[in-house]
Every structure is written in C-alpha cells, then in structure tokens.
C-alpha cells in the first residue's frame, strides 16, 4: 500500500514537472502588451520585410574612463539610426571602479543603464546559492547607488543581469518582480545545430519554458516580467557558438568582423528576429576587436536603412507595440526629442554616421557575405582608424 502511494506521488511529480506551468498560446491565453510567449514568431505576426532589424549591444561591468572612451568612439554623436536618433546600447553596471559621472553622461546621450550587482563576487556559487537578503542587496542596493550617484531616475533603471550569467532561481525573479523591474537578462539559450536560436524574448507569465542550461532556473510564474535571454552567437561554419562575444576569441580583425557580420547577415536575411551582442568592454582593449566592431557599425549605418541599434528598453517597447517599418518613423519610444540636440558631426569631424558616401566600395557587401574572404590589404586600405 505505502509502496503504491509513493510510486503514485513520484509519477505525479514527474507529470507536473514535464508539463511545467502550462502552455502559453499567443493571442489565446497570452496577449500583448503585457504577455508574450516568445519563440520564433514575431510579435504582431509581422512578415520579416515589415520588421526593423533590431541590434542590441550590451556591455557588462564597470564604467571607467578607459571604457567610456571606447563607448564614445563606437557610439559617437554623429552615428544615427535611420530615424535620425543616436544609436544606443545597454550597460549592465557593477559598482566597483565605476565612475558614475561617466554613467550619467552616457545616460543623457540615450544609452540605457541597467543593474549588474554591487560586489560582482566570486566564486559563481555565491550567485547560485545566494539568500534572499544577499541577493536583495546586490540588486536593489546597486539600483539605488546608480540612481543616487549617476542621477538616473529609479523608474528608468529596469533591467538586471546576474554576474557570470549565474541565475539564483525563483529568489532572483521574485526580487525583480517585487521591486518593479521590467526584465531579467540572465538565462541562456544554446545554438541549434550550430546556428543561433533566433528567438524573441518572452514574459514569464508561464515561467521559463525552455531548457535550463545553468541551474537553478525559476519554476514559478512571474506575470509581466520579461526575460531577455542571452542567446549564443554563431561562429562561422564551425558548428559552435558563444554566449559572450569575448568567449568566441577571434584572433584577427577579419575573424572578429565575421563574428558580427555572419550573425547579422543570418538574422537580417532570415526572420529578422532581434540580434543581441553581449560582451565585456575589456574585450575591446584588443585592437583588432575594437577596429572590427567600429567597422561593422559603420558598414551597417552606411548601407542599411531598416536596421536600428537600440537599447533593451527600446526593444521591449517595440515588442509591446509591434510597429511595421512603414510607420517606424512615427514610433514614439524610439524618438529622441528628449535628448540634447545631436550634432551632425562626430568627434572626428566626419559627417553623419562618420563616413562619406563614396568611402566604401559597393563590392564590400558582396564580398562580405563570404566568411573570412577579407584580406589584410583590404582592411588596411579601407578601415577607418
């Protein structure tokens, strides 16, 4: 009798675990703007040709003078999206070594400031096993530190990413929801047969429905809280991937450029799902990486008029209100009237988007679709220093 009851309990547990928290059906039991199931279908059932290709750069850790200088070059004032507003990125800021005056300067330029802990403690097991109070300090206190020292309104600090992409399960998501955060960006999605999964973010109304790559993942439901997962990048035709661009370890400028270009090309010519480049800014200390990213930005800005570099907050604003390209110039969350006037000349004295119309040969885009075909001579001649 007892044996039968024990087996029945075990079976019920496994059944409950397998069905998880119910199935999310978009436009059935889940409706925008407050709920989205995620997956590979675009919000609003838009066709790829109607979707602005969104590219989100996010950088983890401290903002120092050296790092600020890198950001100033890459996201200089003259580099504008097709709607005439500055290209932007998201910083997940940790406390140690951060200069909050520089954070303030970047925030005023339209970049997003998100939370990445006070201590950034090691080892990673601290984050895996953190108590409610310990994690509350890392999340809520760092948001307060940013607000006070960088003078960023708390209501505008809405995102969190755990150090080392190490989740703390339901404790983490409970804290984020209790404290009014808009999104988490800690959970991860692996490549599918060597290719990026190309998935849209989801709300946690039905919990985390995908594989748990790093334990512990949450089991609970957190209505309205978004998960913007870190998705593995493709590394050419190697069949492998990397979560952080820095862990791909390109050794040359050509390889680093191809890391950006291959992932962009496959998203842009495919479903136009959002493209996320996650990295530590220290990776840009290597000259070939910095030059490759700079060149990638210039190439996209010069040749593409349906690609936007936006923050995580701007991306979620679009997902809540999917707006086709034909109306994107009227999309209020992407406008920049609230920012200081943006000069048409960047710090180097170059024109809009830092390039003259005749600077890049048209042959570049044809060649660029063939991985690693660029030669050092080509870069030496055409790269903007």
Secondary structure, 3 states (H helix, E strand, C coil): CHHHHHHHHHHHHHHHHHHCCCCCCECCCECCCCCCCCECCCHHHCCHHHCCEEEEEEEECCCCHHHHHHHHHHCCCCCECCCCCECCCEEEECCCCCCHHHHHHHHHCCCEEEECCCCCCCCCHHHHHCCHHHHHHHHHHHHHHHHHHHCCCHHHCCEECCHHHCCCHHHHHHHHHHCCCCEECCCEECCECCECCCCECEEECCCCCCCCCCCCCCCCCEEEEEECCEECEECCCCCCEECCHHHHCCCCHHHHHHHHHHHHHHHHCCCCCCEEEEEEHHHHHCHHHHHHHHHHHHHHHHHCCCEEECCHHHHHHHHHCCCCHHHHHHCHHHCCCCCCCCCCCCCCCCCHHHCCCCCCCCHHHHHHCCCCCCCHHHHHHHCCC
